[in-house]
């Protein structure tokens, strides 16, 4: 009687939401580059265009860090809604 074959273990796949998060961040970075270019093309002052790009980059960075933190906590099951102050149906 042959020995039982071991069951192949699949490599851990990406966590749910990771691909969507990366896609959102890619579009946000793209817009951080595109907006100043369009503003310059429309005749806006270069300092205003650079300022808009830097502002968008700052917002994108904060949103990215919050999104990564949220996905990390969701993956660990950290979110505890038992003490939420909002009513639950």
Secondary structure, 3 states (H helix, E strand, C coil): CCCCCCCCCCCCCCCCCHHHHHHHHHHHHHHHHHHHHHHHHCCCCHHHHHHHHHHHHHHHHHHHHHHHHHHHHHHHCCCCCCCCCCCCC
